[in-house]
């Protein structure tokens, strides 16, 4: 979902931010860095050869050197995958982590709008949230379900709920945090309008790398392109 690249210094800073949040956020696991890597490599391993070929532009097998390297995987994928009702490109979880640790509290209700391979849902659940994801594309939803199964020793399925469906049919009012990756939906203006009208007053929209700032929202914080937004009312 993003081509933005960050240095190893930023990764270290992101993980340090999570560590600093531990006092208010008691469920941050001690092996957070290892688990984020495992989540991402598990999801990537489930991409079909056809999907990898389309996204990388190469007919060759993915290099073994990137098997355990999430940033290398994202770098290898040169283009988005066109899926039902939008685009898919995998997120680098370490880049999203500061925004999540700044907003999540144990038992926060999180909804990932267009959850793709499920990795953001898994990260939120790992951090103690009650996370849900909605994905319209069948093949991506199936990847997410299988990834969750492979991670079940650490990710509780009851805290990482995956639904195949249309997020326009969802009621956004019960959620504390909603996550959306900019340009992922072909009807983005309609989505922002729905968010603006349905988000509760204290809810936060975590918006990653939007092409333009969403009308009707105010940005309350920014973490290297991953912003926290609330509706203007």
Secondary structure, 3 states (H helix, E strand, C coil): CCCCCCCHHHHHHHHHHHHHHHHCCCCCCCCHHHHHHHHHHHHHHCCCHHHHHHHHCCCCCCCHHHCCCHHHHHHHCCCCEEECCEEECCCCHHHHHHHHHHHCCCCCEEEEECCCCCHHHHHHHHCCCEEEEEECCHHHHHHHHHHHHHCCCCCCHHHEEEEECCHHHCCCCCCCEEEEECCCECCHHHHHHHHHHHCCCCCEEEEECCCCCCCCEEEEEEECCEEEEEECC
